[in-house]
Amino acid sequence: ESIGYGSVIERGVKIKSGSILGESVVIGKNSQIEENVTIGDNSEFSDRTQVKKTATIGSNVTIGKYSVIEVGAEIGDGAILGRKVKIEEGVTIRPGVSIPNYTTVKKDSPSPYKL
């Protein structure tokens, strides 16, 4: 794994092998980053977030508490995911999209919408 300059990894976080975190990434308490995940610069994950194998998170992304990003999902630059959001396996969230709290996304995001 590789952790970029200025990143903050809070207590209880598990980062598995092959994952790459960009610069100034913040990972909240008790979060889990599985194998071969890529996270862009300046992204912030709240507590207890799970990012599954091979997911890709862009730069300047914000992810709320208790959210789950499933295997192979892609989150575009500047996206904002609310609290307890689940992105299903292989789903793509386009840059700048905001996903409301307590939402499960089962298909690719067609266009940006706000919280």
Secondary structure, 3 states (H helix, E strand, C coil): CEECCCCEECCCCEECCCCEECCCCEECCCCEECCCCEECCCCEECCCCEECCCCEECCCCEECCCCEECCCCEECCCCEECCCCEECCCCEECCCCEECCCCEECCCCCCCCCC
